[in-house]
Amino acid sequence: MENVQDQKLDKLKQYMESVKGEEHPESYLIAILHRVQELYGYLPQEIMDQVASAMSIPTAHIWGVATFYHYFNLTPRGKHVISICLGTACYVKGADKILNTLKDYLKVNIGETTADNMFTLQETRCLGACGLAPVMMIDEKIYGELTPEKTRQILDKYKT
């Protein structure tokens, strides 16, 4: 029986085959990288090497594209992505305290994922909710008027 990783790789190879006949395979590179991230959750090194080989595109070119676009993740992401706003309004209202609470509670720094793969912490400059400062977004939900205690309570709900 085929394992999940083999099934993902088969799906990726089928997709690459469907575009391989094109004259300029580079024009489909971003679409292929999106497909890799959709299947794996990020862009694993070994899969990028296989994409390079299959598409006859230099690995350096693929990594250049992958690192240029912020949408692509080069490391595994947590089940929940936390974006802490560090824009001016949030910072003035105490975003630094919220960031420190998140770092202490999750035991990670910005850009890292917790050991249990539950949370990834990232920073952002504005979430467009300045009137609720300080704010953070977990996945697609915005939480505002944060205090260290309220932040811990919100995270506790996600852990259960």
LINBEL-V880109 format. One record per residue. PHI is phi as a letter, one per 30 degrees, with the letter a starting at -180 (* if undefined). PSI is psi in degrees with one decimal (NA if undefined). NEAR is the number of other ideal C-beta (glycine too) atoms within 12 Angstrom. Layout:
PHI/PSI/NEAR ; PHI/PSI/NEAR
//
This chain:
*/136.7/5 ; d/135.7/10 ; d/171.0/9 ; d/-41.8/12 ; d/-41.0/16 ; d/-38.6/13 ; d/-41.6/15 ; d/-45.3/24 ; d/-39.9/24 ; d/-43.3/17 ; d/-41.4/22 ; d/-45.1/33 ; d/-39.4/24 ; d/-42.8/17 ; d/-44.3/24 ; d/-38.0/31 ; d/-36.0/17 ; d/-23.1/18 ; c/-6.1/25 ; d/-31.7/20 ; d/-9.4/11 ; d/150.2/17 ; d/-35.1/9 ; b/87.5/13 ; d/-24.7/26 ; e/-29.0/22 ; d/-15.6/14 ; c/3.6/26 ; e/-46.0/34 ; d/-41.4/26 ; d/-39.8/22 ; d/-42.5/38 ; d/-38.3/38 ; d/-41.9/23 ; d/-42.0/27 ; e/-47.6/38 ; d/-35.8/28 ; d/-41.1/20 ; d/-40.9/27 ; c/-16.1/30 ; i/-13.3/22 ; a/-174.9/27 ; c/90.2/37 ; d/142.2/25 ; e/-48.9/19 ; d/-31.2/18 ; d/-37.6/32 ; d/-36.3/33 ; d/-38.8/19 ; d/-37.0/25 ; d/-44.7/42 ; e/-46.6/29 ; d/-48.8/18 ; d/-35.2/27 ; c/-1.3/36 ; h/46.3/17 ; c/132.6/30 ; e/138.1/18 ; e/-39.5/23 ; e/-37.7/13 ; d/-42.3/21 ; d/-45.4/34 ; d/-31.6/22 ; d/-43.0/19 ; d/-45.8/30 ; d/-36.8/32 ; d/-19.2/18 ; d/-41.8/15 ; c/122.2/18 ; d/-16.5/12 ; d/-31.8/17 ; d/138.3/29 ; c/128.7/26 ; c/-6.5/27 ; b/157.0/22 ; e/144.3/23 ; c/154.8/28 ; d/168.3/29 ; e/-36.3/18 ; b/132.5/28 ; c/123.0/31 ; c/122.9/43 ; c/115.8/35 ; c/127.5/45 ; d/126.5/36 ; c/22.8/30 ; d/171.6/24 ; e/-52.1/14 ; d/-44.6/23 ; d/-40.5/36 ; d/-43.3/23 ; d/-32.2/15 ; c/6.9/24 ; j/23.2/26 ; e/-29.1/37 ; d/-37.7/20 ; d/-38.1/26 ; d/-42.5/37 ; e/-45.7/32 ; d/-37.5/22 ; d/-45.8/28 ; d/-46.2/40 ; d/-43.7/25 ; d/-44.4/17 ; d/-42.2/27 ; d/-16.9/35 ; i/41.5/17 ; b/163.8/26 ; c/173.1/18 ; e/133.6/19 ; j/-2.2/20 ; c/161.9/23 ; c/141.4/28 ; d/156.0/26 ; e/-30.6/13 ; d/5.6/16 ; i/25.7/19 ; d/-39.0/26 ; b/143.1/32 ; c/131.1/32 ; c/128.0/36 ; b/159.7/32 ; c/156.6/29 ; b/162.3/26 ; c/-24.9/18 ; a/132.6/22 ; c/2.6/31 ; i/22.3/18 ; b/46.1/25 ; e/-31.1/22 ; d/-15.4/14 ; c/11.4/22 ; e/145.3/30 ; d/150.4/39 ; b/157.5/37 ; b/159.2/45 ; b/130.7/28 ; c/116.9/30 ; h/-110.0/20 ; c/7.4/11 ; c/129.5/18 ; c/135.9/27 ; c/129.2/32 ; b/177.5/27 ; h/46.7/23 ; d/146.1/36 ; b/163.8/20 ; e/-43.3/23 ; d/-45.2/15 ; d/-37.8/23 ; d/-46.1/34 ; d/-39.9/22 ; d/-40.8/17 ; d/-45.3/32 ; d/-36.9/33 ; e/-38.5/14 ; d/-36.0/14 ; d/-27.7/26 ; d/-23.0/18 ; d/NA/8
//
